[in-house]
Amino acid sequence: MTPRIGLDLEPGLLISRVLADLDLLDVAYGATHGGVQSLLAPLSAFASGTPYSAEHFFLPGLPLLIVKAEPEQQDRVLGLGNAPDRVLLTGARGHALTDLDHVVEFVKKVGGFAQEIGVLIEPEAAALRELSRARAQWAFFSSEPLFRAASQTEAEAEIAHLTSAAAAADKLNLRVALHGPTGRHLPAAFRNIPRLEEVYPTPDLWNLALRLGWERAVAEYCSLL
């Protein structure tokens, strides 16, 4: 199974503080033309003082929008209403969320909206069971430990760990995505992870885009998969 590619817009939000001419909508369109099928934006992208609202990313030709938020931002996410297609909950500073009581609370609050809920968690059986009980739909795993593996043996062990977690998620009717750096050496291995549907290769797409432009960057990453 070849996973779909999603683009994390958060690096662009940081870059725009230095390069005021950077337009995240231009980035989104360029990446979409290259084959990106979902956009992941931090909640801070829609704060007062930025030129964007969630509705900006519902323009014709743009794909699914996911809003990324930490637990203390939950009420602000609710203020976006039905604008996001999905909400991704993470721990502080983009780490895995370990207290999944936050997910239960959020799912109750968001009950009147149509979004799917994803959560960045550790790829462990206990966390997956909690996530399923909380009635989330997506388990996101970080690719950072795999990317940082210092040897082939460590990398193979981490791939086996992710493969086992993805299989366990599938049994719990949870869909699976990977988020984080992958380099050029890892994407081909992702086809062997069962039911891995989406990959958010940050910062790989941004690095490629600096050299190639967005359409070619996404196309090249697709070829790695």
Residue frames relative to the residue before (quaternion, step in Angstrom):
aa qw qx qy qz dx dy dz
M 1.0000 0.0000 0.0000 0.0000 0.00 0.00 0.00
T 0.2351 -0.7684 0.5795 0.1356 3.58 -0.79 1.01
P 0.3478 -0.7706 0.4886 0.2157 3.61 -0.50 1.10
R 0.5248 -0.5981 0.5083 0.3292 3.52 -1.29 0.48
I 0.3687 -0.7216 0.5442 0.2173 3.56 -1.18 0.60
G 0.0990 -0.7721 0.6261 0.0450 3.54 -0.98 0.95
L 0.3224 -0.7454 0.5571 0.1734 3.55 -1.19 0.61
D 0.2610 -0.7346 0.6098 0.1429 3.54 -0.86 1.04
L 0.2789 -0.8036 0.5103 0.1264 3.60 -0.56 1.18
E 0.4519 0.7290 -0.4441 0.2592 3.61 1.19 -0.24
P 0.6296 0.5130 -0.3740 0.4478 3.68 0.87 -0.67
G 0.6371 0.5350 -0.3313 0.4451 3.59 1.03 -0.72
L 0.6153 0.5393 -0.3456 0.4594 3.55 1.09 -0.69
L 0.6595 0.4887 -0.3048 0.4831 3.59 1.03 -0.75
I 0.6544 0.5153 -0.3150 0.4549 3.59 0.96 -0.87
S 0.6410 0.5586 -0.3292 0.4108 3.59 1.02 -0.77
R 0.5585 0.5868 -0.3993 0.4294 3.59 1.23 -0.26
V 0.7046 0.3987 -0.2372 0.5370 3.56 1.25 -0.48
L 0.7665 0.2349 -0.1170 0.5862 3.56 1.00 -0.90
A 0.2426 -0.8352 0.4769 0.1272 3.53 0.12 1.31
D 0.6394 0.5490 -0.3291 0.4260 3.60 1.17 -0.49
L 0.5074 0.6450 -0.4393 0.3654 3.60 1.18 -0.18
D 0.1207 -0.7936 0.5959 0.0237 3.57 -0.70 1.13
L 0.3896 -0.7501 0.4830 0.2286 3.57 -0.54 1.15
L 0.6005 0.5465 -0.3717 0.4500 3.59 1.12 -0.46
D 0.6165 0.5216 -0.3438 0.4792 3.59 1.06 -0.69
V 0.6306 0.5246 -0.3215 0.4731 3.56 1.00 -0.85
A 0.6674 0.5209 -0.3002 0.4395 3.57 0.89 -1.00
Y 0.6728 0.4844 -0.3044 0.4691 3.59 0.92 -0.86
G 0.6573 0.5152 -0.3204 0.4471 3.59 0.91 -0.86
A 0.6771 0.4843 -0.2916 0.4711 3.56 0.93 -0.89
T 0.6332 0.5318 -0.3300 0.4554 3.58 1.04 -0.76
H 0.6356 0.5206 -0.3276 0.4666 3.57 0.99 -0.78
G 0.6693 0.5012 -0.2930 0.4637 3.57 1.13 -0.62
G 0.6847 -0.4982 0.2865 0.4482 3.59 1.22 -0.33
V 0.4129 0.6887 -0.4912 0.3375 3.62 1.23 0.13
Q 0.2070 -0.8236 0.5225 0.0767 3.58 -0.87 0.96
S 0.7830 0.1139 -0.1282 0.5979 3.59 1.25 0.12
L 0.2566 -0.7477 0.5983 0.1313 3.54 -1.22 0.66
L 0.1624 -0.7755 0.6075 0.0566 3.53 -0.93 1.01
A 0.0122 0.8194 -0.5699 0.0603 3.58 -0.53 1.17
P 0.4358 -0.6730 0.5184 0.2973 3.60 -0.94 0.80
L 0.6236 -0.5520 0.3964 0.3863 3.55 -1.13 0.59
S 0.6026 0.5890 -0.3530 0.4066 3.59 1.10 -0.68
A 0.5454 0.6189 -0.4074 0.3918 3.62 1.18 -0.35
F 0.7504 0.3784 -0.1922 0.5067 3.56 1.18 -0.56
A 0.3861 0.7245 -0.4807 0.3080 3.58 1.25 0.37
S 0.6233 -0.5089 0.4125 0.4271 3.56 -1.24 0.31
G 0.7082 0.4086 -0.3236 0.4762 3.56 -0.95 0.89
T 0.6542 0.4139 -0.3263 0.5425 3.60 1.25 -0.19
P 0.5130 -0.6703 0.4372 0.3103 3.62 -1.11 0.53
Y 0.6587 0.5449 -0.2925 0.4286 3.59 1.27 0.03
S 0.0851 -0.7153 0.6834 0.1187 3.47 -1.38 0.38
A 0.6614 -0.4981 0.3515 0.4368 3.57 -1.18 0.33
E 0.6152 0.5744 -0.3456 0.4149 3.58 1.07 -0.70
H 0.5480 0.6160 -0.4010 0.3993 3.61 1.15 -0.51
F 0.7256 0.4406 -0.2445 0.4686 3.57 1.05 -0.72
F 0.5687 0.5388 -0.4025 0.4736 3.56 1.26 0.47
L 0.3457 0.7392 -0.5027 0.2852 3.56 1.20 0.44
P 0.6365 -0.5375 0.3730 0.4084 3.61 -1.12 0.54
G 0.7867 0.3383 -0.2536 0.4497 3.55 -1.04 0.82
L 0.6457 0.4928 -0.3368 0.4762 3.60 1.23 -0.11
P 0.4599 -0.7133 0.4579 0.2647 3.60 -1.02 0.76
L 0.8093 -0.2624 0.2353 0.4699 3.51 -1.39 -0.31
L 0.2305 -0.7724 0.5808 0.1140 3.59 -1.03 0.85
I 0.0860 -0.7652 0.6376 0.0215 3.54 -0.94 1.04
V 0.1932 -0.7686 0.6002 0.1081 3.58 -0.90 0.92
K 0.2487 -0.7789 0.5671 0.0987 3.54 -0.82 1.12
A 0.0672 0.8132 -0.5700 0.0965 3.58 -0.80 1.02
E 0.3897 -0.6745 0.5749 0.2503 3.53 -1.26 0.54
P 0.7185 -0.4900 0.2621 0.4182 3.62 -1.14 0.49
E 0.6941 0.4816 -0.3012 0.4423 3.59 0.90 -0.83
Q 0.6467 0.5148 -0.3185 0.4640 3.59 1.27 -0.14
Q 0.3486 0.7932 -0.4616 0.1902 3.58 1.25 -0.02
D 0.6766 0.4970 -0.3127 0.4444 3.59 0.85 -0.89
R 0.6310 0.5200 -0.3373 0.4665 3.59 1.09 -0.63
V 0.5930 0.5475 -0.3670 0.4626 3.58 1.10 -0.60
L 0.6352 0.5386 -0.3337 0.4418 3.57 0.95 -0.85
G 0.6154 0.5719 -0.3363 0.4255 3.58 1.14 -0.62
L 0.6097 0.5498 -0.3540 0.4479 3.59 1.25 -0.29
G 0.3602 -0.7593 0.4788 0.2537 3.58 1.28 -0.17
N 0.7970 -0.2799 0.2317 0.4825 3.55 -0.99 -0.90
A 0.3641 0.7767 -0.4693 0.2094 3.61 1.24 0.03
P 0.7277 0.3702 -0.2842 0.5027 3.68 0.73 -0.81
D 0.4470 -0.6589 0.5307 0.2904 3.55 -1.17 0.59
R 0.7891 0.0402 0.0075 0.6129 3.55 1.17 -0.66
V 0.2179 -0.7358 0.6216 0.1572 3.56 -1.24 0.49
L 0.1555 -0.7675 0.6167 0.0802 3.57 -0.96 0.94
L 0.1744 -0.7821 0.5932 0.0780 3.55 -0.67 1.13
T 0.0366 -0.7915 0.6101 -0.0073 3.56 -0.92 0.95
G 0.5615 -0.5463 0.4784 0.3967 3.52 -1.32 0.04
A 0.7472 -0.3736 0.2826 0.4714 3.57 -1.31 -0.11
R 0.8566 0.0790 -0.0982 0.5003 3.56 -1.09 0.88
G 0.7020 -0.5200 0.2647 0.4084 3.55 1.02 0.81
H 0.4616 0.6634 -0.4654 0.3608 3.59 1.22 0.31
A 0.6736 -0.4709 0.3675 0.4353 3.56 -1.30 0.19
L 0.4153 -0.6824 0.5457 0.2529 3.55 -1.11 0.76
T 0.1792 -0.8210 0.5374 0.0713 3.57 -0.66 1.10
D 0.6961 0.3903 -0.2674 0.5400 3.61 1.13 -0.53
L 0.1330 -0.8502 0.5068 0.0513 3.57 0.03 1.29
D 0.3881 0.6758 -0.5086 0.3661 3.60 1.24 0.27
H 0.5773 0.5822 -0.3718 0.4353 3.58 1.15 -0.58
V 0.6420 0.5271 -0.3252 0.4518 3.57 1.05 -0.74
V 0.6291 0.5327 -0.3299 0.4600 3.57 0.95 -0.88
E 0.6624 0.5087 -0.2961 0.4635 3.56 0.93 -0.94
F 0.6821 0.4939 -0.2975 0.4498 3.56 0.90 -0.92
V 0.6363 0.5327 -0.3348 0.4463 3.59 0.94 -0.85
K 0.6302 0.5227 -0.3361 0.4655 3.60 1.02 -0.72
K 0.6917 0.4895 -0.2847 0.4483 3.57 0.92 -0.91
V 0.7321 0.4392 -0.2309 0.4668 3.55 1.00 -0.84
G 0.3234 0.8116 -0.4491 0.1873 3.56 1.30 0.04
G 0.7061 0.4679 -0.2787 0.4526 3.60 1.05 -0.63
F 0.6520 0.4979 -0.3161 0.4765 3.58 1.26 -0.09
A 0.5528 -0.6721 0.4151 0.2654 3.54 -1.28 0.38
Q 0.4652 0.7276 -0.4308 0.2619 3.62 1.20 -0.11
E 0.4049 -0.6025 0.6153 0.3073 3.46 -1.38 0.39
I 0.2880 -0.7454 0.5776 0.1670 3.57 -1.23 0.52
G 0.0496 -0.7663 0.6403 0.0202 3.55 -0.95 0.97
V 0.1212 -0.7862 0.6032 0.0585 3.56 -1.16 0.56
L 0.3474 -0.7033 0.5829 0.2119 3.55 -1.00 0.89
I 0.0805 0.8127 -0.5640 0.1226 3.57 -0.44 1.24
E 0.5807 -0.5150 0.4743 0.4155 3.52 -1.34 0.08
P 0.4628 -0.6980 0.4644 0.2881 3.63 -0.95 0.76
E 0.3544 0.7289 -0.4894 0.3220 3.53 0.61 1.22
A 0.6221 -0.5918 0.3707 0.3541 3.57 -1.10 0.77
A 0.6620 0.5180 -0.3224 0.4353 3.60 0.89 -0.88
A 0.6572 0.5022 -0.3091 0.4695 3.59 0.97 -0.87
L 0.6416 0.5230 -0.3256 0.4569 3.59 1.01 -0.75
R 0.6443 0.5118 -0.3271 0.4647 3.58 0.96 -0.80
E 0.6453 0.5096 -0.3193 0.4711 3.59 0.97 -0.84
L 0.6524 0.5240 -0.3152 0.4478 3.55 0.96 -0.87
S 0.6449 0.5129 -0.3155 0.4707 3.57 0.99 -0.79
R 0.6602 0.5012 -0.3121 0.4643 3.58 0.94 -0.84
A 0.6546 0.5114 -0.3085 0.4634 3.58 1.14 -0.62
R 0.4112 -0.7485 0.4278 0.2961 3.59 1.35 -0.10
A 0.3098 0.6880 -0.5711 0.3233 3.54 0.95 0.93
Q 0.4206 -0.7245 0.4932 0.2344 3.55 -1.26 0.39
W 0.7950 0.2734 -0.1055 0.5312 3.59 1.13 -0.67
A 0.1635 -0.7290 0.6553 0.1112 3.53 -1.16 0.79
F 0.1302 -0.7651 0.6285 0.0521 3.57 -0.76 1.11
F 0.1231 -0.7716 0.6214 0.0584 3.55 -0.99 0.91
S 0.4466 -0.6736 0.5158 0.2841 3.57 -1.11 0.67
S 0.3347 -0.7292 0.5632 0.1975 3.56 -1.07 0.81
E 0.3997 0.7588 -0.4507 0.2475 3.61 1.27 -0.11
P 0.6761 0.4810 -0.3351 0.4463 3.67 0.76 -0.85
L 0.6421 0.5096 -0.3260 0.4710 3.59 1.04 -0.72
F 0.6553 0.5175 -0.3074 0.4562 3.57 0.93 -0.89
R 0.7257 0.4385 -0.2338 0.4759 3.59 1.04 -0.82
A 0.3753 0.7401 -0.4924 0.2626 3.61 1.22 -0.03
A 0.3582 -0.7841 0.4785 0.1671 3.56 -0.78 1.08
S 0.7906 0.1694 -0.0988 0.5801 3.60 1.22 -0.19
Q 0.6596 -0.4887 0.3895 0.4176 3.55 -1.29 0.26
T 0.6291 0.5431 -0.3312 0.4468 3.57 1.02 -0.80
E 0.6646 0.4919 -0.3030 0.4739 3.59 0.92 -0.90
A 0.6511 0.5187 -0.3198 0.4524 3.58 0.95 -0.86
E 0.6641 0.4982 -0.3113 0.4624 3.59 0.91 -0.86
A 0.6378 0.5210 -0.3276 0.4631 3.59 1.04 -0.74
E 0.6710 0.4869 -0.3036 0.4697 3.60 0.98 -0.80
I 0.6189 0.5215 -0.3455 0.4750 3.59 1.04 -0.70
A 0.6380 0.5158 -0.3228 0.4719 3.58 1.01 -0.79
H 0.6263 0.5373 -0.3214 0.4646 3.56 1.08 -0.80
L 0.6822 0.4733 -0.2847 0.4791 3.59 0.88 -0.92
T 0.6249 0.5425 -0.3312 0.4534 3.57 1.04 -0.78
S 0.6576 0.5028 -0.2964 0.4764 3.57 0.96 -0.89
A 0.6670 0.5001 -0.3038 0.4612 3.58 0.94 -0.88
A 0.6466 0.5179 -0.3234 0.4572 3.59 0.98 -0.81
A 0.6427 0.5115 -0.3210 0.4713 3.58 1.01 -0.78
A 0.6488 0.5060 -0.3118 0.4752 3.59 1.01 -0.80
A 0.6312 0.5291 -0.3314 0.4603 3.58 1.03 -0.78
D 0.6367 0.5385 -0.3266 0.4449 3.57 0.96 -0.86
K 0.6492 0.5181 -0.3187 0.4566 3.60 0.98 -0.79
L 0.7054 0.4224 -0.2474 0.5127 3.57 1.21 -0.54
N 0.4801 -0.6917 0.4074 0.3536 3.58 1.33 0.24
L 0.4404 0.6455 -0.4876 0.3893 3.56 1.07 0.80
R 0.3375 -0.7189 0.5699 0.2110 3.57 -0.97 0.84
V 0.3045 -0.8026 0.5030 0.1005 3.58 -1.06 0.77
A 0.0084 0.7680 -0.6399 0.0248 3.53 -1.10 0.89
L 0.2741 -0.7257 0.6051 0.1788 3.56 -1.31 0.47
H 0.0625 -0.7950 0.6031 0.0150 3.56 -1.01 0.82
G 0.6449 0.5249 -0.3910 0.3947 3.57 -0.92 0.92
P 0.7339 -0.4253 0.2927 0.4413 3.58 -1.31 -0.05
T 0.1090 -0.8061 0.5794 0.0512 3.55 -1.12 0.68
G 0.2956 -0.7489 0.5371 0.2514 3.60 1.10 -0.54
R 0.6390 -0.5240 0.3918 0.4045 3.56 -1.27 -0.26
H 0.6583 0.5700 -0.2961 0.3925 3.56 1.22 -0.46
L 0.7058 0.5085 -0.2641 0.4165 3.60 1.19 -0.38
P 0.5981 0.6315 -0.3974 0.2924 3.66 0.83 -0.81
A 0.6276 0.5537 -0.3585 0.4137 3.62 0.93 -0.74
A 0.6420 0.5351 -0.3223 0.4445 3.59 1.13 -0.63
F 0.5708 0.6356 -0.3827 0.3519 3.60 1.14 -0.50
R 0.5692 0.6041 -0.3891 0.3996 3.60 1.14 -0.53
N 0.6885 0.4903 -0.2774 0.4568 3.58 1.17 -0.52
I 0.5554 0.5656 -0.4109 0.4503 3.59 1.26 0.00
P 0.4103 -0.7539 0.4446 0.2561 3.62 -0.44 1.14
R 0.8737 0.0945 -0.0883 0.4690 3.52 -1.13 0.87
L 0.3715 0.6872 -0.5305 0.3291 3.62 1.12 0.54
E 0.1691 -0.8491 0.4979 0.0507 3.56 -0.33 1.27
E 0.8230 0.1127 -0.0154 0.5565 3.59 0.98 -0.79
V 0.1063 -0.7569 0.6416 0.0645 3.54 -1.24 0.66
Y 0.1268 -0.7621 0.6325 0.0551 3.58 -0.96 0.95
P 0.0746 -0.8712 0.4850 0.0139 3.59 0.27 1.29
T 0.1187 0.7895 -0.5823 0.1532 3.52 0.31 1.31
P 0.6286 -0.2160 -0.7471 0.0050 1.72 -1.74 1.81
D 0.2793 0.8212 -0.4764 0.1434 3.60 1.25 0.20
L 0.6731 0.4930 -0.3152 0.4523 3.60 0.84 -0.89
W 0.6447 0.5180 -0.3285 0.4561 3.58 0.99 -0.78
N 0.6464 0.5116 -0.3239 0.4642 3.60 0.96 -0.80
L 0.6600 0.4961 -0.3082 0.4726 3.58 0.94 -0.85
A 0.6636 0.5288 -0.3128 0.4268 3.57 0.94 -0.90
L 0.5898 0.5735 -0.3723 0.4297 3.60 1.08 -0.59
R 0.7330 0.4061 -0.2226 0.4982 3.58 1.11 -0.68
L 0.8261 0.3099 -0.0941 0.4611 3.54 0.91 -0.97
G 0.4594 -0.6078 0.4979 0.4142 3.58 1.16 -0.55
W 0.6633 -0.5866 0.2981 0.3564 3.54 -1.14 0.64
E 0.6639 0.5101 -0.3391 0.4290 3.60 0.79 -0.86
R 0.6979 0.4575 -0.2775 0.4760 3.59 0.84 -0.94
A 0.6095 0.5644 -0.3573 0.4269 3.60 1.06 -0.73
V 0.6863 0.4652 -0.2904 0.4778 3.58 0.85 -0.93
A 0.6351 0.5305 -0.3320 0.4528 3.58 0.97 -0.84
E 0.6565 0.4969 -0.3211 0.4679 3.60 0.96 -0.81
Y 0.6504 0.4992 -0.3356 0.4638 3.60 0.93 -0.77
C 0.6000 0.5567 -0.3524 0.4538 3.57 1.06 -0.74
S 0.6530 0.5183 -0.3205 0.4497 3.58 0.97 -0.82
L 0.6193 0.5416 -0.3459 0.4510 3.61 1.13 -0.58
L 0.6449 0.5183 -0.3148 0.4652 3.56 1.15 -0.63
